[in-house]
Structure formats: C-alpha cells, structure tokens
Amino acid sequence: MSDIREPVPWGKSTTTEAVLEQLAADRLLPMNMSPERLVWIALQQEETELNPPEGYVVSLVRLHERGFSVPVIRFMRALCDYYGAELHNFGPNSISQAAVFVAVCEGYLGIEAHWDLWIHLFRGELFIENVRGQPKRFARAGGLMLHLRPSRKNLYIPNEMTTNNAGWTRGWFHLRNFGNKLPAITNKVHRERPAKWDWGVSPPGHQARLEVLTEALVHLARKGLTAAAIIPNFHQQRVIPLTERSLPIFSLTPGVPASGSRTSMVLLPRGIAA
C-alpha cells in the first residue's frame, strides 16, 4: 500500500456545544449534570488536533445517532478488543451493523449478543478514502468497516446501510470514557487489514451449534424483518443497543420498570423515530 497517502489531519470540528446539547436532549447522549465530571466536551474553535483530557476519548456525533452511547456494553468492548480498534476507528455504518445485531439478538432471538454468531456472520474490512481527483488516503476515522460475509448473507436479515454519511468525520468531540471500558485514545489509524478480521468460529465444529440461531434469522428474514426496520424501532423504544442497560430488550415487557434500560419513559411516535 505504498501508493496510499497518510490521512489528513482532524481539522476544526463542526460539533458545537449546541449540537451536543441537542443530542443529549434527544436522549442519544448522556446529559452534562456536573461541571466537575463532564460527560462530553465541545472543542474550542482553535483546536484542530486531538488532545482530549485524561479519561476521555474522541467520539463523533453520527455514531450516537446510530446506536452508540456510554457507558458501553460488553459486546462493544469485545468489538474494540477483537478488531484492535479505538472508538473513532468505527464508521457510522459499522456502528449501525453492531447496534442492529445486538437488537436482533436481544429483541428477536431472545438472547444476549452472541459473539460466536457475530464472527460467524461478519468480518472486518479496511476502508481507504478514495475521493475522485485526489490520491487514496488511509482513513483518520472510520478505517474499520464491519460487513456481513457475502457467503452468509442468506443466514441473516437484509442489512443494507445508508451511504449518506458525508462530512461525518468533522463532527468530533471529547467523550468521557466511563470506567475506562473503551480503549484509551492514541489517534490510531488502521493501515492494514489483519488476518484476524476475517477469522470465523473456531473450531469449525462449533458452527453447527449456531444453526438453530441462523435458522431463526432466516425465518425472521422471510417474515420481512430488515435492518432498516430495526433501527427506527429501537429509537422509537428509547433503547440504545450499544450502551449498558439494566435489562436486555427481551426483558422490557409491559409493566416491568424500565428505568436504566430506556433513555426516556416517553416512547417516540413511529413517524418521528423513523
């Protein structure tokens, strides 16, 4: 990859304090309740490079719109560890893939996010920025893409993701790393695709144990379930899949106290959630 240029600097962020306040008002980001322990910090106008305070990482607005928040669940921590990624290495569509998978497991299969099922179905790909008329560059943010394995698309629900993410890398800000559960920020850039990103379930005999789950997924797909339907549904239910919750989705039955599991007790109308 010697012909690929180094990534461009982060540059000035487009995320103002007002943007983050609105994100918090929409319950997609925790509110700043104490000036001594800020959850999020907007960048000053003169800041163009990473220099987060100790105990903070870099996040991006679009990730929080796609099903991510803090503190993170164990599955999100496993993704970071397995793929050797920091939070900014995940693009919006990768966060969507992970959030939908968690929602499918909890809300439709009735289980917690199943790691072997994930790596059986998904693999990591390296994203290289390729803007017409410009040299190819490694990605400063979003260098890890999470894709359904082409040979196993028939074992999962239709999962086409939006490509309308223009300008998302400019929406960065500092986010408190609750419990240090996310990797500390080093400004990591992925410049190669490790072989591990393509590993599946090992030993292969374990794949047979997943058949009951993939058969259930095929049934759900035949019934018309898609990722495009799941995303507005978890927003409507005020559930953020990739954040810690008191109860999994399958336990959020009528009459069960949902504090600590939903970001608001007032559910969104479907038209707004979509």
N, C-alpha and C positions, 0 to 999 in steps of 0.2 A: 504493500500500500504506500509505496514511496511517493506516488504522484498525488497523494491526498494531503491537502494543506492542514495546518493546525487550526483549531476553531477560533472564531472571532471572540474578542473579549465580551464579557457580560453586557457592558454598556449601561446606560441610565435606565432604571426601572420605570415602567409605566404605572406601577401599583402605588397609589396614594393611600393615605390614611382613610380617606372617604371610601375608597374601593374596599378596603379591608373591613371597615365598619359595616358596610352593606353586606359583605359576605357573612359577617357574624350575625347581622340582623336576619339574614336568610337561613340561619342555623347551619351553615356549611363550614363554619369556623368557630371555635370557642371564643366567647367574648373576653375582652381585657377587663378583669374585675379589680385588679390591684396594680398600681403603678410600680410596686416593688417586684412583682412577678408577672411581667407582661407575657401573654401568650404569643403575640405577634408584634412585629416592629416594622413599620414602613421605612423605606430608605430615604435618606436625605437627598436633596437634589444633586449634590456634588458627588455622591457615591456612585461609582461605576464598576467597582470590583468587589469581590467577596471579602468581607471582614466581619462576619457575624460575632456577636458576643459569645463568651463561653457558655455552653449549654444550649446553643441554638444551631439550627441547620438552615439551609435555604430551601424554601418551598416556592410554588408557583400557583397563581390563582386558579388556573384551569384544572389543576389536579384536584382541588377542593370542589370544583363543580362536577367532577366525575366520580366521586365516591370515596375520597380520601379525607381523613382528618386525624387529629391527635386527641388522646394517646392511641397508638396503633395496636391492632390486634396481632396475635402471634403469627397469623398467616402472612401479613405484610412484613413482619420481621424475617420470616423464613425466605420470602422472595429476595429481600436485600442480601441475606447471607448466601443463598444459593447462587445468585447471579453476580455476587460481588459488586453490588450497586448501592450508591447513595441515593437519597430521595430525588435529587434533581436529574438523575440518570433515567428515570421513568418518564415517558411521554404521556400525554393525556389519554391516548387510546390504550396504552398499556395499563394505566390505572383503571380505565373502564373495563378492560378484559378481566382484571383481577377482581374488581368490585362485583361484576356480573357473576363471576364464578362463585364467589362467596354467597351471593344472594341465591343462586341456583341451588347450591348445596344446602343452605340453611332453610330456604323458603319452599323448595320444591322436592328435594330429596330427603329432607328432614334429618340432616346430619351436619356436623360442623365441617368447615372447609377441609377437604380431603387432599392431603399433599400428594399421595401416590396418583390419585386421579388427575391432579393438575399436571404433573410432569409426564403422565401418560398421554395427555391431550395436547399440551402446549410446549413450545420451545422458544428460546431466545434468539433474536436476530440483531445484528449490528446496523444501526441507522447511520448513514452517511449523507450529509447535506449536499444536495445536488441542484442548485439553482441555475436555471438556464442563463448562459452567458457568463457564469462565474465558475471558478475552479471548485472541485469537490473538496469538502472540508469535514473533519471529524466534528461531531455534534457536542457543543458545550453542555447542552441539556437535552435529555431525551435520546441518548445514544443506545439505550436498550429498548428493543421492541419485543413485545410478547405476542406471539401468533399461534393460532391453532395449527397443529400439524396437518399439512394437506392430505396425508393418507388417512387421517382420522376425523375428517370433517363430518362424515356420516355417523359419528358416535357422539355428536354434541348438537346443541341447538344452533340455528343460524345466528352468526355473531358478527355481522358486518358493522364496522365502526365508522363514525363520521371522519372525514378528512379535513373538515373546516376548522383548523387549528392555527390559522395564520396569526403570527405575532405573539403566540403564547409564551415564548421564551423570554419576552421582555417583561412579563408580569411577575417578577420575583420579589421576594421579601424574606425577612428573618422569622423563623418559627421556633418556638421553644420545643426542645427535644425532651418531652415528658419521660422521666425515668431513664433517659439515655437509651431508649429502645430502638431508635434509629441510628444508623452508622454516623459517627462524627463526620463533619464536613471537612473534606480535603480538596474540594474542587476537582474531583475525579472526572476524567474523560475516558470513555471507552474507545480504544484504538484497534482492538482486535476482537474476534468472536471466539471465546474459549470453547474447547470441545465440550465442556460440561454443559453448556447451554443447550446442547442437543441430546443429552442423555435422557433415557427413559427409565421406566421402572426396572429395577434390578433386584434379584434375578428375574429373567423373563417369565418364569412360572407364576410370579406374583400378578401378572397381567390378568390371569384367569379369575382372580379374586375380584377384579374390577368389573367383570361382565355384568353383574347384577345392577351396578350403577350406570354403566353405559347403556344397558337395555332400557333403564328408566329414562335416561336422557333422550334416547331415540323415540320413546313413547311420547315424551313431552314435546319434542320437535314435531311429531306427527299431529299433535293436538294444536299446533300453531304457536308454541312458545318461542320467542326470539329475544335476543339481547336488546333489541330496540324497544321491546315491550317491558323488559325488566327494569331498565334504567329509570324511566319516569315513575314506575311503580314504587321503587324504594325511596325516591324523592317524595312521592305522594304520602308514603307511610312514615316519613320523617326518620328514616333509618339510614345511617352512613355505614355501608358494609365494611370498610377497612379500618374502622375505629373500634376501640374497646367498648363493649356494651354489657350491661348487667345480664341480659338474656339474649340468646340467639333468636333469630327471626321465627323459628318454628315454635318458640315458647310464647310469642306475642299474640296470645289468643284473647278473645273478648273477656274483659273483666280482670285480666292479670295486670297488676301495677307495672307500668311501662317506664317509670322514671329511671333514667340511667341507660335506657335502651333506645328510646326515641329522643330526638333533639327537641321535640315540641309535642305536647299532648294534642295540639290542634293540627289535624291532618290537612294536607293541601287538596284543593279541588283537582280533579284529574286534568282539566284543561290547563291549569297553571303548572302542575308538575311536569307535564309533557313539554 
